[in-house]
Amino acid sequence: MKKGETMPFKISFKEDDCIGCGACVAVCGENWELKGNKAKPKKTKLKDKACNVDAAETCPMGCIKVEPE
């Protein structure tokens, strides 16, 4: 990887485990939204982790994972 480049990341999300509490939306509204009674990522492929790591750490059900692609 060249200096200044960012590594691509992907979000794995277990929608069935989501309780719709909105914690991920509260800390990372730029990529998370509530649709109905479940959270959804706006994007699952990312250039950087941004606030998605905070969303994963905040999720009480542990259904969000941010990993290198």
Secondary structure, 3 states (H helix, E strand, C coil): CCCCCCCCEEEEECHHHCCCCCHHHHHCCCCEEEECCEEEECCCEECCCCCHHHHHHHCCCCCEEEEEC
